[in-house]
Amino acid sequence: MIQATRHERTAHGGMTVYGARVGILMLDTLFPRIPGDMCNALTWPFPVLFKVVRNATAASVAERSQSMREDFMAAGEELVAEGADGITTNVGYLSLFQDELAARCGVPVAASSLMQIPFIERLLPPGKRAGVVTFSTATLGADHLEAAGARPDTPVAGTENGVEFNRFIGDNDTRMDVAAAERDLLDAGRDLVSRHPEVGAVILECTNMTPYARAMSEALALPVYSIYSFVCWFHGGLAPRDFGHPGSARREWRG
């Protein structure tokens, strides 16, 4: 017979929201976010918290607005107060905020998919490198790469010469041609590997690119990593899987 104790059904509080470990800081936008996009809740196989940073736009990120920087810090602190155990952002260029966000929020921070670059390069065969597909090669600077722990000469290609992907994001349009956006991504990926045959894996800088990662991997016959791969790994440490009996049992710290 199992004897119940008065402690077994005691709940403990201390946060506002429960069950979501990852908090996502978002730009203030209206364009479509299809499944696979970081800011579509259906993308994630686990619950997440969202926080819109009001008036933060792609343009203000590119301009490196100081007021926007402080808005992101304050929003990160709010997410932690609401229950997030880790913070990420929906802008790859915010690798520049990594150290400050971690210091201000006091929890682990995965600011940018670019942070995967040095780890992925360690996985590749000799002579192979990680390459980046970005929203804008003019905006992505050596300082973004270095802040992510990547080499400043990392191979890069952008979607700025495409027809649709940069248009609907830049115009904040509420309609998008998904097939045309995918073609823009595939063209950028092909440009990257044609100019840099040493590329052995691709990292998608922009979090809106994730829906097309599978198509790019198949088209290039290369591994493709995104904010989705990064945050799923990140969440795996914040909430390790419980494999059940016999490894999982009552533990005294669970009360």
Backbone bond lengths (Angstrom), bond angles and torsions (degrees), N, CA, C in turn:
res aa  C-N    CA-C-N  psi(-1)  N-CA   C-N-CA  omega(-1)  CA-C   N-CA-C  phi
1 M - - - 1.467 - - 1.528 108.84 -
2 I 1.317 115.55 137.67 1.468 119.95 176.85 1.510 108.01 -92.89
3 Q 1.303 115.82 125.27 1.463 120.35 179.12 1.522 110.01 -95.38
4 A 1.313 115.93 120.75 1.460 120.47 177.60 1.520 109.89 -78.78
5 T 1.318 115.16 147.77 1.454 119.78 174.84 1.509 108.13 -114.87
6 R 1.327 116.28 166.60 1.453 120.31 -178.01 1.525 112.32 -68.63
7 H 1.360 117.25 -13.21 1.468 120.21 -177.54 1.527 112.80 -86.91
8 E 1.333 118.44 -19.17 1.447 120.58 -169.30 1.518 114.06 -66.43
9 R 1.318 118.82 -21.14 1.460 120.33 -178.46 1.526 111.13 -120.80
10 T 1.331 115.01 34.18 1.458 121.19 177.23 1.524 109.57 -94.48
11 A 1.312 116.43 128.32 1.466 121.23 176.80 1.519 109.79 -102.42
12 H 1.310 115.52 148.53 1.463 121.02 -178.48 1.522 109.22 -123.39
13 G 1.320 117.62 137.26 1.457 123.04 -179.19 1.510 112.71 -107.30
14 G 1.322 115.25 -158.29 1.459 120.99 179.70 1.514 113.34 130.19
15 M 1.363 116.79 -8.49 1.457 120.61 178.59 1.527 108.76 -129.79
16 T 1.324 115.74 172.35 1.457 120.26 178.13 1.525 111.69 -89.35
17 V 1.354 116.86 -44.18 1.455 122.95 -176.71 1.521 108.77 -120.79
18 Y 1.335 116.77 141.61 1.462 121.79 -177.11 1.529 110.50 -123.62
19 G 1.328 115.48 152.98 1.455 121.03 173.40 1.515 114.93 92.17
20 A 1.324 118.28 -4.36 1.473 122.34 177.47 1.520 107.96 -121.60
21 R 1.314 117.07 115.02 1.466 121.28 -176.81 1.520 112.82 -87.44
22 V 1.343 117.52 -33.04 1.467 121.59 -174.49 1.527 110.08 -100.42
23 G 1.338 115.80 131.36 1.454 122.06 173.64 1.519 110.10 -108.33
24 I 1.340 116.84 133.22 1.466 122.28 -176.40 1.523 109.99 -112.48
25 L 1.321 116.42 121.92 1.468 122.56 174.74 1.522 108.93 -87.62
26 M 1.343 116.41 125.70 1.458 122.61 -171.75 1.517 112.64 -117.50
27 L 1.338 115.61 147.81 1.452 120.42 166.87 1.530 109.68 -70.03
28 D 1.319 115.82 159.60 1.467 122.97 -179.63 1.529 108.16 -92.14
29 T 1.342 117.36 94.27 1.462 121.58 -172.37 1.526 110.76 -134.94
30 L 1.355 114.81 168.47 1.468 121.63 178.39 1.526 112.35 -124.08
31 F 1.328 118.92 -6.95 1.468 119.70 -176.40 1.534 110.94 -68.10
32 P 1.335 117.70 159.16 1.468 120.68 -176.40 1.523 112.40 -62.78
33 R 1.320 114.46 142.76 1.470 120.84 175.75 1.524 106.89 -126.69
34 I 1.323 115.20 94.27 1.455 121.10 -175.16 1.528 110.08 -77.67
35 P 1.344 118.29 162.69 1.469 119.37 176.84 1.526 110.74 -52.31
36 G 1.282 115.45 135.33 1.469 122.83 -171.85 1.510 111.06 107.16
37 D 1.330 117.08 -33.43 1.461 121.13 173.16 1.525 108.63 -64.46
38 M 1.308 115.45 140.70 1.462 120.73 -176.52 1.518 112.85 -57.28
39 C 1.327 116.99 -31.73 1.460 120.78 -174.01 1.526 113.01 -99.23
40 N 1.320 116.40 19.41 1.462 122.16 166.61 1.525 105.89 -103.53
41 A 1.328 116.86 119.11 1.465 120.50 -175.33 1.523 112.30 -61.28
42 L 1.351 118.06 -25.29 1.457 121.01 179.34 1.523 112.41 -69.02
43 T 1.313 117.77 -15.55 1.464 121.80 179.19 1.516 112.09 -62.86
44 W 1.321 116.73 -34.52 1.460 120.32 -166.20 1.521 112.94 -94.34
45 P 1.343 117.18 138.67 1.472 120.73 176.26 1.526 112.91 -84.31
46 F 1.326 115.83 9.43 1.466 122.41 177.81 1.526 107.48 -145.21
47 P 1.339 117.69 158.61 1.478 119.54 179.47 1.528 111.12 -67.18
48 V 1.323 116.15 145.90 1.466 122.03 175.85 1.526 108.53 -134.02
49 L 1.325 115.11 160.94 1.457 122.28 173.37 1.529 108.41 -106.68
50 F 1.323 116.79 138.29 1.460 121.37 177.18 1.524 109.53 -112.91
51 K 1.324 115.19 144.20 1.465 121.27 173.35 1.529 107.83 -138.53
52 V 1.341 116.27 114.74 1.462 120.67 176.90 1.524 108.96 -80.51
53 V 1.324 115.89 126.95 1.455 121.19 175.67 1.529 106.42 -88.62
54 R 1.317 116.45 100.91 1.459 121.82 -171.12 1.527 112.04 -58.43
55 N 1.324 114.29 134.90 1.474 124.17 178.28 1.523 113.63 71.05
56 A 1.320 117.69 5.34 1.467 120.36 175.21 1.525 108.33 -83.71
57 T 1.313 117.58 124.39 1.453 123.11 -177.12 1.526 110.35 -127.70
58 A 1.329 115.45 169.37 1.460 119.52 175.89 1.528 110.35 -59.09
59 A 1.340 116.13 -36.88 1.466 119.65 179.87 1.522 111.46 -65.52
60 S 1.322 117.57 -42.11 1.469 119.91 -179.12 1.526 111.25 -67.80
61 V 1.347 116.48 -30.19 1.466 119.52 174.97 1.531 109.57 -67.54
62 A 1.336 116.08 -46.48 1.464 119.86 -179.72 1.523 111.70 -61.85
63 E 1.347 115.57 -34.43 1.463 120.78 -179.68 1.524 112.90 -80.71
64 R 1.333 116.34 -8.08 1.474 122.77 179.42 1.531 110.91 57.86
65 S 1.315 115.57 46.65 1.457 121.92 -178.81 1.532 110.98 -60.12
66 Q 1.324 117.44 127.44 1.461 121.58 -179.91 1.526 111.21 -68.19
67 S 1.327 117.00 -36.72 1.466 118.96 179.18 1.520 110.69 -66.33
68 M 1.334 117.04 -37.40 1.461 120.13 176.75 1.520 110.97 -64.95
69 R 1.315 116.86 -36.71 1.462 121.11 178.50 1.526 110.02 -59.00
70 E 1.314 116.90 -46.79 1.459 120.45 179.60 1.521 110.86 -65.99
71 D 1.334 117.46 -35.45 1.464 120.48 177.56 1.522 110.75 -62.21
72 F 1.326 117.38 -39.76 1.462 120.60 177.70 1.529 111.13 -65.25
73 M 1.320 117.02 -41.07 1.460 119.68 179.15 1.533 110.89 -61.57
74 A 1.322 115.65 -46.56 1.467 119.97 -178.84 1.530 110.68 -64.40
75 A 1.333 117.37 -39.56 1.461 120.35 179.35 1.519 111.25 -67.13
76 G 1.325 117.02 -36.16 1.463 120.10 175.94 1.520 111.89 -62.92
77 E 1.322 115.89 -42.65 1.463 119.76 177.16 1.527 111.23 -62.54
78 E 1.328 116.64 -37.30 1.465 120.31 178.27 1.527 110.85 -65.08
79 L 1.333 117.19 -41.42 1.461 120.08 178.71 1.523 111.26 -61.07
80 V 1.310 117.06 -41.80 1.469 120.23 178.72 1.530 110.13 -64.44
81 A 1.329 116.97 -42.30 1.462 120.40 178.51 1.525 111.45 -62.67
82 E 1.341 116.33 -30.08 1.462 120.34 -179.33 1.522 113.03 -82.88
83 G 1.351 117.74 -12.01 1.460 118.63 175.01 1.510 116.27 133.79
84 A 1.329 119.43 -2.48 1.465 120.63 -179.22 1.523 110.84 -71.79
85 D 1.335 116.45 136.55 1.459 122.57 176.06 1.521 112.21 -97.47
86 G 1.322 117.17 -9.49 1.452 123.04 178.29 1.515 108.49 -156.38
87 I 1.336 116.36 152.90 1.463 122.11 -174.36 1.526 109.89 -123.83
88 T 1.341 115.08 140.39 1.457 121.01 170.08 1.522 107.96 -136.43
89 T 1.335 117.15 174.02 1.464 120.85 -178.79 1.522 109.71 -132.75
90 N 1.325 116.45 162.11 1.459 118.79 -179.56 1.534 112.43 -101.37
91 V 1.338 116.25 28.05 1.470 120.85 177.58 1.528 108.65 -135.83
92 G 1.328 116.03 116.15 1.456 119.69 -178.64 1.513 113.72 -61.27
93 Y 1.348 117.10 -29.80 1.460 120.70 -179.46 1.532 112.59 -67.51
94 L 1.324 117.12 -12.36 1.461 119.50 -177.09 1.528 112.84 -81.28
95 S 1.332 116.15 16.71 1.468 118.52 165.13 1.522 109.66 -54.85
96 L 1.337 116.17 -28.17 1.462 120.99 178.89 1.531 111.96 -63.79
97 F 1.327 117.85 -21.34 1.468 121.78 -178.05 1.524 112.64 -94.65
98 Q 1.332 117.78 -3.30 1.463 121.12 -171.04 1.530 113.14 -51.97
99 D 1.303 116.93 -56.56 1.464 120.05 -174.04 1.527 111.54 -65.72
100 E 1.326 116.60 -42.59 1.460 119.76 -177.97 1.530 111.70 -68.49
101 L 1.341 116.59 -40.11 1.467 119.46 177.58 1.518 111.19 -62.20
102 A 1.335 117.10 -44.48 1.462 120.29 -179.89 1.523 110.98 -62.79
103 A 1.329 116.45 -39.81 1.466 119.83 179.58 1.526 111.21 -68.38
104 R 1.323 117.13 -42.42 1.470 120.85 -177.48 1.525 112.41 -72.72
105 C 1.334 116.70 -38.91 1.469 120.27 -173.52 1.530 112.65 -86.63
106 G 1.326 117.18 -26.34 1.458 119.46 177.65 1.517 114.58 72.93
107 V 1.337 117.86 17.29 1.465 122.72 176.65 1.520 107.96 -133.53
108 P 1.338 118.66 167.69 1.463 119.40 175.55 1.522 111.68 -59.77
109 V 1.326 116.11 143.03 1.464 122.20 -178.87 1.524 108.79 -129.77
110 A 1.333 115.45 133.49 1.462 122.83 174.76 1.527 106.51 -120.74
111 A 1.327 116.64 79.07 1.461 121.54 -167.06 1.520 113.81 -69.77
112 S 1.336 118.33 -30.01 1.462 120.08 -169.51 1.518 111.32 -150.25
113 S 1.322 116.18 143.02 1.463 120.28 175.41 1.522 111.76 -62.97
114 L 1.337 117.32 -20.51 1.464 121.05 178.26 1.529 112.09 -61.10
115 M 1.312 117.01 -22.04 1.463 120.69 -179.29 1.521 112.17 -66.33
116 Q 1.322 117.69 -12.72 1.465 120.90 176.93 1.525 112.70 -76.67
117 I 1.331 117.20 -17.49 1.468 120.37 -171.00 1.533 113.04 -55.38
118 P 1.345 120.18 -54.22 1.468 118.20 -176.25 1.518 113.16 -63.30
119 F 1.343 117.28 -35.26 1.460 120.06 178.48 1.525 110.84 -66.99
120 I 1.326 116.92 -45.72 1.465 120.77 -178.60 1.522 110.99 -63.84
121 E 1.329 116.96 -38.39 1.462 119.05 178.66 1.521 111.81 -62.94
122 R 1.332 117.35 -29.62 1.465 120.54 177.29 1.529 111.68 -69.82
123 L 1.333 116.86 -19.89 1.464 121.04 -179.18 1.522 112.81 -86.41
124 L 1.327 117.40 -18.92 1.452 121.60 -170.45 1.533 112.28 -83.40
125 P 1.333 117.37 156.03 1.467 120.72 176.59 1.530 111.25 -63.41
126 P 1.314 117.12 159.76 1.468 120.07 177.18 1.526 111.41 -54.34
127 G 1.332 115.49 138.26 1.450 121.04 178.86 1.512 114.58 87.68
128 K 1.336 117.18 -7.93 1.459 120.71 178.89 1.526 110.74 -101.13
129 R 1.327 115.79 148.56 1.461 121.33 -178.50 1.525 110.46 -130.97
130 A 1.316 115.21 160.52 1.458 120.89 170.51 1.520 108.52 -84.58
131 G 1.316 116.43 139.66 1.454 122.28 175.76 1.514 110.06 -120.54
132 V 1.322 116.08 160.38 1.461 121.96 -174.25 1.518 110.72 -120.33
133 V 1.335 116.02 135.08 1.464 121.80 165.20 1.522 106.78 -104.82
134 T 1.323 115.95 122.91 1.458 121.69 -173.77 1.529 110.94 -123.43
135 F 1.301 115.25 162.97 1.464 122.06 176.69 1.527 111.11 -66.02
136 S 1.340 115.96 -35.98 1.466 119.59 -177.23 1.518 110.32 -153.23
137 T 1.330 116.29 117.77 1.460 119.39 177.62 1.524 111.00 -68.68
138 A 1.337 116.71 -24.68 1.464 119.57 178.38 1.523 111.21 -71.73
139 T 1.335 116.79 -31.25 1.469 120.85 -178.30 1.514 111.88 -85.29
140 L 1.321 117.77 -37.97 1.460 121.31 -178.01 1.519 109.78 -73.09
141 G 1.322 116.20 108.91 1.453 120.86 -177.13 1.519 113.23 -103.86
142 A 1.314 115.02 171.26 1.468 119.88 177.09 1.520 111.16 -60.01
143 D 1.352 116.70 -30.70 1.461 118.83 -178.92 1.534 111.65 -69.22
144 H 1.355 117.72 -32.39 1.469 119.93 175.18 1.527 110.51 -63.47
145 L 1.334 115.19 -43.04 1.461 120.02 -178.97 1.522 110.94 -67.73
146 E 1.305 116.82 -45.19 1.472 120.44 -179.02 1.517 111.24 -64.73
147 A 1.342 117.56 -36.11 1.464 120.51 177.63 1.522 111.50 -65.29
148 A 1.341 116.21 -25.23 1.467 121.21 177.97 1.524 111.96 -88.61
149 G 1.334 117.23 -1.02 1.460 120.70 -178.74 1.510 113.40 86.57
150 A 1.345 117.36 11.20 1.464 121.98 -178.81 1.515 110.92 -97.98
151 R 1.311 115.77 160.17 1.460 120.51 177.33 1.533 110.02 -72.26
152 P 1.313 117.70 142.94 1.476 119.86 -178.44 1.513 113.65 -66.64
153 D 1.346 117.97 -18.48 1.465 120.50 179.00 1.524 112.10 -95.56
154 T 1.324 117.45 20.14 1.459 121.22 177.59 1.535 109.95 -56.55
155 P 1.329 118.84 132.56 1.474 120.60 178.82 1.527 111.22 -61.36
156 V 1.334 115.65 135.44 1.463 121.68 -175.14 1.526 109.67 -138.56
157 A 1.340 115.37 142.19 1.465 122.40 168.75 1.517 107.62 -137.18
158 G 1.340 116.62 153.09 1.458 120.36 -176.48 1.516 113.14 -123.94
159 T 1.334 114.45 165.09 1.470 121.21 178.43 1.519 112.26 -96.89
160 E 1.328 118.68 9.94 1.458 120.85 -173.32 1.532 113.86 -66.39
161 N 1.330 117.77 -18.59 1.463 119.86 178.65 1.527 112.65 -93.22
162 G 1.322 116.29 6.23 1.452 120.16 179.46 1.514 112.73 -80.45
163 V 1.328 114.87 -177.18 1.465 121.83 -175.04 1.520 112.42 -97.45
164 E 1.341 117.92 -39.58 1.460 119.71 -167.16 1.516 115.62 -120.64
165 F 1.333 117.96 -41.34 1.468 119.57 -170.13 1.525 112.32 -58.08
166 N 1.312 117.29 -51.98 1.461 120.00 -179.76 1.526 112.09 -72.69
167 R 1.330 116.50 -26.60 1.460 119.68 -179.53 1.527 111.96 -64.99
168 F 1.339 117.32 -53.18 1.458 117.42 -173.56 1.528 111.61 -69.54
169 I 1.326 117.42 -29.71 1.463 119.91 176.87 1.524 110.30 -74.98
170 G 1.329 116.83 -47.65 1.453 120.45 -178.63 1.516 113.30 -63.79
171 D 1.349 116.53 -35.55 1.463 120.72 178.83 1.523 112.50 -86.95
172 N 1.334 116.81 -6.24 1.471 121.37 -175.04 1.533 110.17 53.20
173 D 1.334 114.60 43.04 1.459 121.67 -176.18 1.533 109.91 -77.83
174 T 1.309 116.52 142.60 1.468 120.62 -179.31 1.530 111.97 -85.46
175 R 1.324 117.64 1.14 1.464 122.18 175.21 1.522 108.70 -126.51
176 M 1.343 114.14 144.69 1.460 119.00 177.01 1.523 109.22 -144.00
177 D 1.320 115.24 150.34 1.452 122.68 173.27 1.531 106.40 -96.36
178 V 1.325 115.97 102.29 1.466 120.50 -173.17 1.529 111.11 -64.11
179 A 1.325 116.97 -41.76 1.460 119.87 -179.29 1.529 111.13 -63.09
180 A 1.341 116.60 -40.35 1.463 119.92 179.02 1.519 111.04 -67.84
181 A 1.341 116.56 -38.43 1.464 119.90 177.19 1.523 110.54 -62.25
182 E 1.315 116.19 -41.24 1.471 119.51 177.65 1.523 111.17 -61.90
183 R 1.322 117.03 -42.55 1.470 119.69 178.58 1.523 111.05 -60.09
184 D 1.328 117.59 -39.02 1.469 120.88 177.57 1.523 110.90 -60.03
185 L 1.330 115.79 -42.84 1.472 119.63 179.64 1.524 111.36 -65.13
186 L 1.323 116.48 -44.42 1.456 119.78 -178.83 1.525 110.98 -65.58
187 D 1.317 117.05 -37.69 1.469 119.86 177.00 1.527 110.53 -62.75
188 A 1.318 117.18 -41.97 1.471 120.55 179.38 1.527 110.61 -65.52
189 G 1.324 116.41 -40.01 1.461 119.71 178.40 1.521 111.72 -63.65
190 R 1.323 116.38 -42.84 1.477 120.15 178.57 1.524 111.20 -65.56
191 D 1.319 116.30 -37.94 1.469 120.04 176.98 1.529 110.17 -62.83
192 L 1.329 116.25 -41.87 1.471 120.25 -179.85 1.521 111.42 -58.82
193 V 1.323 117.14 -51.15 1.469 119.38 -174.82 1.527 112.04 -75.78
194 S 1.334 117.87 -25.40 1.468 118.52 177.30 1.522 110.99 -70.97
195 R 1.322 116.90 -37.42 1.464 120.89 179.06 1.524 112.47 -83.03
196 H 1.329 116.10 -22.59 1.474 120.77 -177.50 1.524 109.28 -133.88
197 P 1.328 117.05 78.03 1.469 120.25 -177.70 1.526 113.37 -63.27
198 E 1.325 116.29 -12.86 1.473 119.43 177.61 1.516 112.90 -77.16
199 V 1.333 118.63 -7.49 1.468 121.24 -179.62 1.527 109.74 -67.63
200 G 1.334 115.37 124.43 1.466 121.54 179.88 1.509 113.63 -112.37
201 A 1.326 117.27 -5.37 1.466 122.49 176.91 1.525 107.21 -161.59
202 V 1.330 116.20 152.07 1.464 121.70 -177.30 1.522 109.54 -118.34
203 I 1.338 115.13 137.52 1.465 121.65 173.17 1.521 107.62 -112.80
204 L 1.331 116.63 129.77 1.457 121.76 177.19 1.521 108.37 -89.65
205 E 1.320 116.57 114.50 1.468 120.47 -179.10 1.519 112.13 -68.59
206 C 1.329 116.20 -45.61 1.464 121.86 -173.60 1.527 110.27 -81.80
207 T 1.319 116.81 131.01 1.467 120.26 -176.37 1.525 112.18 -72.22
208 N 1.326 118.59 -14.99 1.466 121.41 176.02 1.524 111.87 -79.17
209 M 1.327 117.44 -6.60 1.460 121.88 -178.33 1.514 113.62 -84.91
210 T 1.303 117.94 -14.96 1.462 121.87 -172.09 1.526 114.12 -56.19
211 P 1.354 120.98 -36.98 1.465 118.65 179.73 1.531 114.22 -58.12
212 Y 1.326 117.03 -18.61 1.455 121.13 -175.29 1.537 112.25 -105.51
213 A 1.331 117.29 7.65 1.467 120.67 -177.05 1.526 111.29 -62.30
214 R 1.341 116.66 -43.02 1.471 119.34 -179.23 1.527 110.81 -62.92
215 A 1.331 117.08 -44.91 1.458 120.25 -179.86 1.522 110.72 -61.89
216 M 1.336 117.76 -40.25 1.463 120.31 179.73 1.519 111.06 -67.03
217 S 1.325 117.14 -41.78 1.461 120.36 179.07 1.525 110.95 -59.91
218 E 1.344 116.13 -42.26 1.457 119.76 179.81 1.528 111.26 -69.59
219 A 1.325 117.15 -39.36 1.465 120.75 -178.27 1.526 111.90 -68.14
220 L 1.328 116.67 -38.18 1.471 120.96 -176.11 1.525 113.14 -95.61
221 A 1.330 116.44 -12.37 1.474 121.86 -174.51 1.524 110.67 56.10
222 L 1.354 114.57 43.93 1.462 121.71 178.94 1.527 109.73 -135.80
223 P 1.332 117.60 156.32 1.467 119.44 170.45 1.527 109.68 -65.91
224 V 1.325 116.30 141.70 1.461 122.09 177.28 1.527 108.25 -128.47
225 Y 1.334 115.37 126.57 1.460 121.98 -177.97 1.527 109.37 -114.37
226 S 1.319 115.12 149.72 1.466 120.69 -173.20 1.515 109.39 -144.40
227 I 1.328 116.21 -176.95 1.462 119.59 174.50 1.520 110.37 -63.28
228 Y 1.332 118.13 -27.82 1.457 120.93 178.15 1.530 110.66 -65.01
229 S 1.318 117.56 -47.95 1.467 119.70 179.04 1.527 110.60 -62.16
230 F 1.336 116.14 -37.66 1.463 120.61 -177.62 1.524 111.56 -68.63
231 V 1.331 116.76 -47.30 1.465 119.52 -175.75 1.533 111.55 -73.36
232 C 1.321 117.52 -31.57 1.474 118.29 174.57 1.528 110.38 -63.34
233 W 1.329 116.49 -41.71 1.481 119.84 174.52 1.525 110.44 -62.60
234 F 1.313 116.45 -45.19 1.472 122.93 -179.44 1.527 110.20 -58.00
235 H 1.323 116.84 -47.59 1.461 121.84 179.93 1.532 111.27 -63.59
236 G 1.337 116.54 -31.84 1.465 120.07 179.85 1.510 113.49 -60.72
237 G 1.331 117.14 -26.80 1.459 120.59 175.45 1.515 112.84 -87.67
238 L 1.335 116.70 -32.77 1.463 119.94 178.84 1.524 111.50 -70.13
239 A 1.329 116.31 -33.00 1.466 121.16 -178.67 1.524 108.81 -138.92
240 P 1.349 118.11 73.98 1.458 119.85 -179.41 1.525 111.63 -57.57
241 R 1.300 116.00 144.68 1.456 120.44 -179.73 1.526 110.97 -63.75
242 D 1.317 116.15 136.62 1.462 122.88 171.97 1.523 106.94 -92.57
243 F 1.340 117.17 115.66 1.456 121.13 -174.90 1.523 113.36 -88.13
244 G 1.338 116.25 3.72 1.454 118.89 175.67 1.514 113.78 77.67
245 H 1.310 115.22 -166.61 1.474 122.81 -177.35 1.528 110.33 -63.22
246 P 1.331 119.66 141.19 1.471 127.12 3.15 1.520 113.52 -93.85
247 G 1.344 117.72 -4.77 1.460 118.77 -178.42 1.509 113.16 -69.16
248 S 1.323 116.67 -29.20 1.456 120.64 -179.10 1.517 110.05 -101.69
249 A 1.286 116.40 129.23 1.466 121.78 -179.47 1.509 108.56 -149.73
250 R 1.319 116.19 174.91 1.465 119.03 176.09 1.525 109.65 -60.73
251 R 1.302 114.99 135.43 1.457 119.49 178.98 1.512 108.75 -126.09
252 E 1.289 115.51 142.64 1.472 119.58 -170.82 1.526 112.43 -62.45
253 W 1.371 116.92 -29.31 1.472 117.49 -178.53 1.530 112.49 -75.46
254 R 1.347 117.21 -10.06 1.456 119.68 177.90 1.525 111.15 -81.00
255 G 1.320 117.92 -8.47 1.458 120.85 177.64 1.505 111.88 68.42
